[in-house]
Amino acid sequence: MNNESFINEKSQVANIAKEMAKLDLVSGSSGNVSMRMPNNKPGYMAITPMGLHYSELQDQNIVVVDEELDCIEDSGVPSSESLLHLGIYQTRPDINAVVHTHSTFSSVAALSSDGIPPILDEMVIYIGGSIEVSNYAFPGSEDLAKNVCKALGDKNAALISNHGAVAVGTNLREALNVSILMERIAKIYCYSRVSNQINPLPASAIEKERAIFEMKRKSNNQ
Ligand SMILES: [Zn+2]
């Protein structure tokens, strides 16, 4: 297979990765973006490469791998955090895109094991409720993938202990939007802890908003 394969998917991944970098959700070559390949390629994903600065990233640098993480074409080395992306696709059949960031306020929130309680309406609607922190594991390891999948559960975002954040969606745009929201929530939460005045969302609002989240998920997967 030559490097002209999957050019549409590679271009989508590269565009979202560059947008993520422009938004300051990562620095240097940290963080990574992937999408599940179309149904006729079961187990394949397109993912950003290891160690390339986003300012130099081009569509053809995006790497396509199978479920063993073997490159299916001769195009470079996939992200060192590929196991995390693969783990999420295997445990969440409803998800087609993953954005992993090292954004500042999410990383601050990931220093505590408390996570972020449901404090904003949009958090329940777009993420599914509170945001959990995974148990610590070494970057790139199978344990990290396992722990993050557990923290994610059926929601659209999780914090990675002493590391950063992950956001998922039915497509790349949705996953990036969740990443942006996640960072905004983490920023508000960090500031609220300084002021030490937090009124939680009422339980009745959480219940209604969670119903909207479930409804959106169902309609996305139809
Ligand atoms: Zn990372």
Residues whose N, C-alpha, C, O or C-beta is under 5 A from the ligand:
A	BS01	ZN	G31
